[in-house]
Amino acid sequence: PTRGEHMFVTEISLDGQTVHGILASEPNDIPGLSDGDDVSFPISRVSDWFLVDGEYGFGGFTIDVMKKQMPPK
């Protein structure tokens, strides 16, 4: 509860308070959790989201923050 790691989750469903899905990235610092695992966590733990609808993407707000910190190259 005092630290976390940004990870990608797919096949998402919500029940109003909890996010359920499949982990779509390999954790760097969370033992016992692997890419492809079923995961559930409170919505309050979501730090960003990205939705693709056809050719368009929505969300991904942390991408903009990271791009500003990167060199032009």
NULUM-652563 format. One record per residue: residue number from 1; residue in three letters; x, y, z of N, C-alpha, C, O in turn. Coordinates in steps of 0.1 Angstrom, whole numbers, always signed. Layout:
   pavo   mimar   neast   nnorth     nup   caeast   canorth    caup   ceast   cnorth     cup   oeast   onorth     oup
    NUM     ALA       X        Y       Z        X         Y       Z       X        Y       Z       X        Y       Z
...
***
This chain:
   pavo   mimar   neast   nnorth     nup   caeast   canorth    caup   ceast   cnorth     cup   oeast   onorth     oup
      1     PRO      +8      -12      +0       +0        +0      +0      +8      +13      +0      +3      +23      -3
      2     THR     +21      +12      +4      +29       +24      +4     +38      +26      -8     +43      +37     -10
      3     ARG     +38      +17     -17      +45       +18     -30     +38      +10     -40     +30       +2     -38
      4     GLY     +42      +13     -53      +36        +6     -64     +44       +6     -76     +56      +11     -76
      5     GLU     +39       +1     -87      +46        +0     -99     +36       +2    -110     +25       -4    -110
      6     HIS     +39      +10    -120      +30       +11    -132     +31       -1    -141     +42       -5    -145
      7     MET     +19       -7    -144      +18       -19    -152      +7      -17    -161      -2      -10    -159
      8     PHE      +7      -25    -172       -4       -25    -182     -13      -37    -179      -8      -48    -176
      9     VAL     -26      -34    -180      -36       -45    -177     -46      -44    -189     -50      -34    -194
     10     THR     -49      -56    -194      -59       -57    -206     -71      -66    -201     -71      -70    -190
     11     GLU     -80      -68    -210      -92       -76    -207     -99      -70    -195    -103      -78    -186
     12     ILE    -100      -57    -194     -105       -51    -182    -120      -52    -180    -128      -51    -189
     13     SER    -124      -54    -167     -138       -53    -163    -138      -45    -150    -129      -46    -142
     14     LEU    -149      -38    -148     -151       -30    -135    -164      -34    -128    -174      -38    -135
     15     ASP    -164      -34    -115     -176       -37    -108    -180      -24    -100    -189      -26     -91
     16     GLY    -175      -13    -103     -178        -1     -96    -168       +4     -85    -166      +15     -82
     17     GLN    -160       -6     -80     -150        -3     -70    -136      -10     -74    -126       -5     -69
     18     THR    -137      -20     -81     -125       -28     -84    -123      -30     -99    -132      -32    -106
     19     VAL    -110      -30    -103     -106       -33    -116    -101      -47    -117     -93      -51    -108
     20     HIS    -106      -55    -126     -102       -69    -128     -97      -69    -143    -102      -63    -152
     21     GLY     -86      -77    -144      -80       -78    -158     -68      -88    -158     -66      -96    -148
     22     ILE     -61      -88    -169      -49       -96    -171     -37      -87    -172     -37      -78    -180
     23     LEU     -27      -90    -164      -15       -83    -165      -8      -84    -178      -6      -95    -183
     24     ALA      -5      -73    -185       +1       -73    -198     +15      -67    -198     +19      -62    -209
     25     SER     +22      -68    -187      +36       -64    -186     +43      -72    -175     +36      -77    -166
     26     GLU     +56      -73    -177      +63       -81    -166     +67      -71    -155     +74      -61    -158
     27     PRO     +63      -74    -143      +66       -65    -132     +81      -65    -129     +88      -75    -131
     28     ASN     +87      -53    -125     +101       -52    -122    +104      -55    -108    +114      -60    -104
     29     ASP     +94      -51     -99      +97       -52     -84     +86      -57     -76     +84      -53     -64
     30     ILE     +78      -66     -81      +67       -72     -73     +68      -87     -74     +63      -93     -84
     31     PRO     +74      -93     -64      +76      -108     -65     +62     -115     -65     +52     -111     -59
     32     GLY     +62     -126     -72      +50      -135     -73     +40     -130     -83     +29     -136     -84
     33     LEU     +43     -120     -91      +34      -115    -101     +41     -116    -114     +52     -111    -116
     34     SER     +34     -121    -124      +40      -123    -138     +30     -118    -149     +18     -118    -147
     35     ASP     +36     -115    -160      +28      -112    -172     +18     -123    -175     +22     -135    -175
     36     GLY      +6     -120    -177       -5      -130    -180     -13     -133    -168     -23     -140    -169
     37     ASP      -9     -129    -156      -16      -132    -144     -30     -124    -143     -30     -113    -148
     38     ASP     -40     -131    -137      -52      -123    -134     -49     -114    -122     -43     -118    -113
     39     VAL     -54     -102    -124      -52       -92    -113     -64      -85    -110     -73      -83    -118
     40     SER     -65      -80     -97      -77       -72     -93     -71      -61     -83     -62      -64     -75
     41     PHE     -76      -49     -84      -71       -38     -75     -82      -27     -75     -90      -26     -84
     42     PRO     -82      -19     -64      -91        -8     -63     -89       +2     -74     -78       +5     -78
     43     ILE    -100       +8     -79     -100       +18     -89     -91      +29     -84     -84      +36     -93
     44     SER     -90      +32     -72      -82       +43     -66     -67      +41     -69     -60      +51     -68
     45     ARG     -63      +29     -73      -49       +26     -76     -46      +29     -90     -34      +28     -94
     46     VAL     -56      +32     -99      -53       +35    -113     -46      +48    -114     -51      +58    -109
     47     SER     -34      +49    -120      -27       +61    -122     -29      +67    -136     -26      +79    -137
     48     ASP     -32      +59    -145      -35       +64    -159     -42      +53    -166     -43      +42    -162
     49     TRP     -47      +57    -178      -55       +47    -186     -53      +51    -201     -49      +63    -204
     50     PHE     -55      +41    -209      -54       +44    -224     -64      +35    -231     -63      +22    -229
     51     LEU     -72      +40    -238      -83       +33    -246     -81      +35    -260     -79      +46    -265
     52     VAL     -81      +24    -268      -80       +25    -283     -94      +21    -288     -99      +11    -285
     53     ASP     -99      +30    -297     -111       +28    -304    -109      +30    -318    -108      +41    -324
     54     GLY    -108      +19    -325     -104       +20    -340     -90      +25    -342     -81      +19    -337
     55     GLU     -90      +37    -348      -77       +43    -351     -73      +54    -341     -62      +59    -342
     56     TYR     -81      +56    -331      -79       +67    -321     -76      +62    -307     -81      +52    -303
     57     GLY     -66      +68    -301      -63       +65    -287     -67      +77    -278     -66      +88    -281
     58     PHE     -72      +73    -266      -77       +83    -256     -70      +80    -243     -68      +69    -239
     59     GLY     -67      +91    -235      -60       +89    -222     -45      +89    -224     -40      +97    -232
     60     GLY     -38      +81    -217      -23       +81    -218     -17      +93    -213      -7      +98    -219
     61     PHE     -22     +100    -203      -17      +113    -198      -3     +113    -193      +5     +123    -195
     62     THR      +2     +102    -188      +16      +101    -183     +26     +101    -195     +37     +104    -193
     63     ILE     +21      +97    -207      +30       +97    -219     +34     +111    -222     +46     +114    -225
     64     ASP     +25     +121    -221      +28      +135    -224     +38     +140    -214     +47     +147    -218
     65     VAL     +37     +136    -201      +46      +141    -191     +60     +135    -194     +70     +142    -193
     66     MET     +61     +122    -197      +74      +116    -200     +80     +122    -212     +92     +124    -213
     67     LYS     +72     +125    -223      +78      +131    -235     +84     +144    -233     +94     +147    -239
     68     LYS     +79     +152    -224      +84      +165    -220     +98     +164    -214    +106     +173    -214
     69     GLN    +100     +153    -207     +113      +151    -200    +124     +144    -208    +135     +143    -204
     70     MET    +120     +140    -220     +129      +133    -229    +136     +142    -239    +131     +153    -242
     71     PRO    +149     +139    -242     +156      +147    -252    +149     +146    -266    +142     +136    -268
     72     PRO    +150     +157    -274     +143      +157    -287    +146     +144    -296    +137     +139    -303
     73     LYS    +158     +139    -295     +162      +127    -303    +154     +115    -298    +156     +105    -304
***
